[in-house]
Amino acid sequence: MRRSSDFFSNLDRAVSGLRGLTWLLAMQSVGELLARGMNLPFPGPVVGMVLLFMALHFAVVRQPVAACADFLLGHLSLLFVPVGVGVMTHLALLSQYGVRMLVAVVLSTWIGLAVTALVLFCLSPSKKVEDAQVR
């Protein structure tokens, strides 16, 4: 009897994960359709991610997507294998352009951090406003 309950428990988790994957793909597809159909300046997956964020307020979406996310995060290391294989097959390009790519990655990271800090600084209330409100 225990084996059958384990089987059905695993089956329920698998079906829930598949529902979550379906939600993820559906939101990405709808986002793609909206972005292309309305000529939005944003990529379809970004629009789909915003739609998914809004849909996560509902338990019917949140629970299956959480099950899918748990599965994907549990197997995250496997998703890096194709990237590693790609790097290994193009070692000649990496030796030729490696320094340039490293400089581009480091500079773009620094620029991204600086812009994020600047936006945070501009959007956060200043100390003077807080001090004036306290008095």
DRENDO-1510 file (C-alpha; in Angstrom, 1 decimal, always signed):
<recs>
REC; n; res; u; v; w
REC; 1; MET; +0.0; +0.0; +0.0 .
REC; 2; ARG; +2.9; +2.4; +0.8 .
REC; 3; ARG; +4.3; +2.0; -2.7 .
REC; 4; SER; +1.1; +3.1; -4.4 .
REC; 5; SER; +0.9; +6.2; -2.1 .
REC; 6; ASP; +4.5; +7.1; -3.0 .
REC; 7; PHE; +3.7; +6.6; -6.6 .
REC; 8; PHE; +0.7; +8.9; -6.5 .
REC; 9; SER; +2.5; +11.5; -4.4 .
REC; 10; ASN; +5.3; +11.6; -7.0 .
REC; 11; LEU; +2.8; +11.7; -9.8 .
REC; 12; ASP; +1.0; +14.6; -8.2 .
REC; 13; ARG; +4.3; +16.5; -7.9 .
REC; 14; ALA; +5.1; +15.8; -11.5 .
REC; 15; VAL; +1.7; +16.9; -12.8 .
REC; 16; SER; +2.0; +20.1; -10.7 .
REC; 17; GLY; +5.4; +20.8; -12.1 .
REC; 18; LEU; +4.1; +20.3; -15.7 .
REC; 19; ARG; +1.3; +22.7; -14.9 .
REC; 20; GLY; +3.8; +25.2; -13.8 .
REC; 21; LEU; +5.9; +24.7; -16.9 .
REC; 22; THR; +2.7; +25.2; -18.9 .
REC; 23; TRP; +2.0; +28.5; -17.1 .
REC; 24; LEU; +5.6; +29.7; -17.8 .
REC; 25; LEU; +5.4; +28.9; -21.5 .
REC; 26; ALA; +1.9; +30.3; -21.8 .
REC; 27; MET; +2.9; +33.6; -20.2 .
REC; 28; GLN; +6.0; +33.8; -22.5 .
REC; 29; SER; +3.9; +33.1; -25.5 .
REC; 30; VAL; +1.2; +35.6; -24.6 .
REC; 31; GLY; +3.9; +38.2; -23.9 .
REC; 32; GLU; +5.5; +37.4; -27.3 .
REC; 33; LEU; +2.1; +37.8; -29.1 .
REC; 34; LEU; +1.4; +41.1; -27.3 .
REC; 35; ALA; +4.9; +42.5; -28.0 .
REC; 36; ARG; +4.7; +41.6; -31.7 .
REC; 37; GLY; +1.1; +42.4; -32.2 .
REC; 38; MET; +1.2; +45.8; -30.5 .
REC; 39; ASN; +4.7; +46.7; -31.7 .
REC; 40; LEU; +5.9; +47.2; -28.1 .
REC; 41; PRO; +9.5; +48.3; -27.6 .
REC; 42; PHE; +10.1; +45.4; -25.1 .
REC; 43; PRO; +10.9; +41.8; -26.0 .
REC; 44; GLY; +8.1; +39.3; -25.7 .
REC; 45; PRO; +9.6; +37.3; -22.8 .
REC; 46; VAL; +9.9; +40.5; -20.7 .
REC; 47; VAL; +6.2; +41.2; -21.3 .
REC; 48; GLY; +5.5; +37.6; -20.4 .
REC; 49; MET; +7.5; +37.9; -17.2 .
REC; 50; VAL; +5.5; +41.0; -16.2 .
REC; 51; LEU; +2.3; +39.0; -16.9 .
REC; 52; LEU; +3.6; +36.1; -14.9 .
REC; 53; PHE; +4.4; +38.4; -12.0 .
REC; 54; MET; +0.8; +39.7; -12.0 .
REC; 55; ALA; -0.6; +36.1; -12.3 .
REC; 56; LEU; +1.5; +34.9; -9.3 .
REC; 57; HIS; -1.0; +36.6; -7.0 .
REC; 58; PHE; -3.4; +33.7; -7.7 .
REC; 59; ALA; -2.7; +30.4; -6.0 .
REC; 60; VAL; -3.9; +28.5; -9.1 .
REC; 61; VAL; -0.8; +29.9; -10.8 .
REC; 62; ARG; +1.6; +30.3; -7.9 .
REC; 63; GLN; +1.6; +26.7; -6.6 .
REC; 64; PRO; +2.4; +24.9; -9.9 .
REC; 65; VAL; +5.0; +27.5; -10.9 .
REC; 66; ALA; +6.6; +27.0; -7.5 .
REC; 67; ALA; +6.7; +23.3; -8.1 .
REC; 68; CYS; +8.3; +23.8; -11.5 .
REC; 69; ALA; +10.8; +26.3; -10.1 .
REC; 70; ASP; +11.8; +23.9; -7.4 .
REC; 71; PHE; +12.5; +21.2; -10.0 .
REC; 72; LEU; +14.4; +23.6; -12.3 .
REC; 73; LEU; +16.5; +24.9; -9.4 .
REC; 74; GLY; +17.2; +21.4; -8.2 .
REC; 75; HIS; +18.7; +20.6; -11.6 .
REC; 76; LEU; +20.3; +24.0; -12.4 .
REC; 77; SER; +23.8; +22.6; -12.7 .
REC; 78; LEU; +22.6; +20.5; -15.7 .
REC; 79; LEU; +21.6; +23.7; -17.5 .
REC; 80; PHE; +25.2; +24.9; -17.6 .
REC; 81; VAL; +26.5; +21.8; -19.5 .
REC; 82; PRO; +25.6; +23.2; -23.0 .
REC; 83; VAL; +27.4; +26.4; -22.2 .
REC; 84; GLY; +30.5; +24.6; -21.1 .
REC; 85; VAL; +30.4; +22.4; -24.2 .
REC; 86; GLY; +30.1; +25.6; -26.4 .
REC; 87; VAL; +33.0; +27.2; -24.7 .
REC; 88; MET; +35.1; +24.1; -25.1 .
REC; 89; THR; +34.3; +23.8; -28.8 .
REC; 90; HIS; +35.2; +27.5; -29.4 .
REC; 91; LEU; +38.5; +27.7; -27.4 .
REC; 92; ALA; +40.3; +29.3; -30.4 .
REC; 93; LEU; +37.8; +32.2; -30.4 .
REC; 94; LEU; +38.1; +32.5; -26.6 .
REC; 95; SER; +41.9; +32.7; -26.8 .
REC; 96; GLN; +41.6; +35.3; -29.6 .
REC; 97; TYR; +38.9; +37.5; -28.1 .
REC; 98; GLY; +39.0; +36.4; -24.4 .
REC; 99; VAL; +40.5; +39.6; -23.0 .
REC; 100; ARG; +38.1; +41.8; -25.0 .
REC; 101; MET; +35.2; +39.8; -23.8 .
REC; 102; LEU; +36.4; +39.9; -20.2 .
REC; 103; VAL; +36.8; +43.7; -20.4 .
REC; 104; ALA; +33.3; +44.0; -21.9 .
REC; 105; VAL; +31.7; +41.8; -19.2 .
REC; 106; VAL; +33.5; +43.7; -16.4 .
REC; 107; LEU; +32.7; +47.1; -17.7 .
REC; 108; SER; +29.0; +46.3; -18.4 .
REC; 109; THR; +28.7; +44.9; -14.9 .
REC; 110; TRP; +30.2; +48.0; -13.4 .
REC; 111; ILE; +28.0; +50.3; -15.5 .
REC; 112; GLY; +24.9; +48.2; -14.5 .
REC; 113; LEU; +25.8; +48.5; -10.9 .
REC; 114; ALA; +26.4; +52.2; -11.2 .
REC; 115; VAL; +23.1; +52.8; -12.9 .
REC; 116; THR; +21.3; +50.7; -10.4 .
REC; 117; ALA; +22.9; +52.6; -7.5 .
REC; 118; LEU; +22.0; +56.0; -9.2 .
REC; 119; VAL; +18.4; +55.0; -9.7 .
REC; 120; LEU; +18.1; +53.8; -6.1 .
REC; 121; PHE; +19.7; +57.0; -4.9 .
REC; 122; CYS; +17.4; +59.2; -7.0 .
REC; 123; LEU; +14.2; +57.2; -6.0 .
REC; 124; SER; +14.9; +56.9; -2.3 .
REC; 125; PRO; +13.7; +59.7; +0.0 .
REC; 126; SER; +16.5; +62.0; +1.1 .
REC; 127; LYS; +17.6; +62.3; +4.7 .
REC; 128; LYS; +16.7; +66.0; +4.8 .
REC; 129; VAL; +13.1; +65.2; +4.0 .
REC; 130; GLU; +13.0; +62.5; +6.7 .
REC; 131; ASP; +14.6; +64.9; +9.2 .
REC; 132; ALA; +12.1; +67.7; +8.4 .
REC; 133; GLN; +9.1; +65.4; +8.8 .
REC; 134; VAL; +10.4; +64.2; +12.3 .
REC; 135; ARG; +10.6; +67.7; +13.6 .
</recs>
